Amino acid sequence: MKPSREISGDGRFVRQPNRFTDRLGPPEPGRYRLYASYACPWAHRVLIVRRLLGLEDLLDVTIVDPIRDEKGWRVPGGDPEYLSELYHATDPGYTGRYTVPCVWDTHEKRLVTNDFPQITLDLEMSWGTSPDLYPERLRPDIEIMNDRLYHGLNNAVYEAGFARDQQAYEEAVARVFTTLDHLEVRLAESAYLFDTLTESDVRLYTTLARFDTVYYPHFKCMVRRLTDYPALWAYARRLHAIPAFGETTDFDHIKRHYYMTQTGINPSRIVPVGPELDWSL
């Protein structure tokens, strides 16, 4: 399924709902397998949280090929060959786009969830204890922040990039930079979005990590670059210095996926050289 099937009649990108929304059960070594992509920001969130919480021995992971075709994500050297096979094994009538992250239950032989906003929360509340990325005292504020991040930035860059109408595009871009401007002020006075590292920082980082490389040029979010925001750029590099963030950030996968897969935006499939960014502190 191409993103064009998620374009409304007035040219707006409307993300499909998540089909599988069961909650993860208690951690059980060998039972659950995460399918993820280094290219996808939603999947990147789960890879970061899995690493931060030290869940590598409890949640196995398979990284799919960054180049997606009409059959969906390919599983290199794997069984299944394509992620779509797991979707149809769980729901033979499924017709949507095959998305990552998703979690396969090896005991029940079904996809438990592809509900990307909930997967990290399940890991934080039920699987891992330290660091506390979803502290109870901050949860109402985190939920407000997460909602703002999603509508103003995480998903808004896609609404801009896939828009087929000028007004829809400009409205999405305006939300992106209104949100970035707000975050620049907030992070000028704080190391994190709150007084400690939280789920919200994970959600923000995966968009910032892709911004100058793909969202600025490829999705036409070109008002300002991340590197034009001193506080946000410093914040992104601080997070990148944490192994769970930096070591799961693969710019080769990111660039090849966006520029070679999204041919409606980049029909030549040419992957650009650059940008040259120094992510070191």
C-alpha positions, -999 to +999 in steps of 0.1 A: +000+000+000+015+033-011+010+066+009-012+078-020-040+056-006-038+077+026-045+109+007-079+124+013-101+140-013-087+175-005-051+164-009-042+158+028-022+129+041-043+110+067-023+082+084-041+048+085-052+036+119-032+008+136-048-025+129-034-046+158-037-030+192-035-058+218-012-051+248+020-069+253+019-095+280+045-099+307+081-103+295+090-138+286+124-146+270+119-159+234+082-153+232+080-118+215+099-106+184+100-070+174+102-062+137+117-028+133+135-005+108+164+018+114+148+041+088+114+044+104+111+070+132+082+051+148+102+019+150+133+038+160+115+048+192+111+012+202+147+004+195+159+033+217+136+023+246+145-014+243+182-004+246+177+022+274+157-003+295+182-032+289+155-054+273+177-070+247+174-105+263+136-102+267+126-087+233+142-102+202+145-079+172+146-083+135+157-053+114+140-052+080+156-040+048+153-002+044+141-005+007+104-013+007+085-024-024+049-033-033+052-064-011+062-042+019+092-046+041+116-074+032+131-095+060+168-101+049+176-138+050+145-143+071+115-164+075+091-149+065+106-133+034+083-103+037+067-087+068+034-088+050+032-125+055+029-120+093+001-095+087-019-119+065-012-148+089-029-128+116-056-113+094-060-129+060-083-100+049-058-073+058-056-046+030-036-018+047+000-008+046+024-031+064+040-010+090+069-012+115+072-015+145+052-046+151+055-074+176+050-111+167+040-136+194+060-167+186+038-189+209+004-178+195+018-172+160+001-138+155+009-102+155+001-087+188+005-051+180+016-025+154+003+003+177+035+023+177+025+049+203+016+022+228+045-003+223+070+019+241+046+027+269+040-010+275+077-016+277+082+013+301+053+004+324+055-034+324+089-046+312+116-021+323+121-003+356+151+019+350+154+046+338+118+056+344+108+071+311+072+074+320+071+085+356+037+086+372+041+122+385+047+135+350+023+113+330-004+139+324+022+164+312+039+138+291+006+130+274+000+166+266+035+170+252+033+138+232+000+149+216+016+182+207+047+165+192+026+141+171+003+167+156+028+195+154+059+176+143+062+138+143+032+134+119+031+169+106+063+164+085+045+136+067+014+157+062+037+182+045+057+157+025+028+137+012+004+166+007-012+169-028-027+203-022-008+236-016-029+248+013-027+214+030+011+215+026+015+251+039-008+244+069+014+213+079+046+232+074+033+261+096+026+236+124+060+221+121+079+254+126+055+267+152+063+235+172+100+238+166+100+274+176+082+266+209+106+237+216+136+259+209+125+283+237+117+254+261+150+236+255+171+268+259+164+265+296+163+227+301+184+197+292+153+176+285+116+184+278+110+178+315+133+176+345+144+141+335+147+120+303+113+108+293+092+091+266+087+125+251+124+130+245+125+097+226+096+108+204+111+141+197+146+128+190+136+104+162+121+133+142+150+156+149+175+130+138+159+128+103+151+165+099+180+180+080+187+148+062+152+140+048+124+162+062+140+195+052+148+187+016+126+156+008+094+167+026+099+204+017+100+215+054+125+242+043+118+272+065+147+265+088+171+236+094+175+218+127+210+233+128+195+268+127+181+262+161+210+264+186+191+249+216+174+221+196+206+212+178+225+210+210+197+189+226+197+165+197+234+160+199+233+154+236+208+126+231+227+112+202+257+109+225+237+084+246+244+050+231+208+039+230+201+069+207+232+073+187+239+036+181+204+030+168+206+060+144+216+048+109+217+076+084+224+052+055+192+033+062+173+065+066+185+081+034+181+050+012+146+043+026+131+078+020+148+086-013+146+052-029+112+041-016+090+072-018+091+075-056+060+097-057+083+124-042+116+113-057+109+094-089+146+093-099+154+073-067+187+091-065+201+093-030+216+127-023+252+132-010+252+149+024+243+169+043+276+169+063+265+172+099+287+168+130+266+150+156+295+148+181+294+170+212 
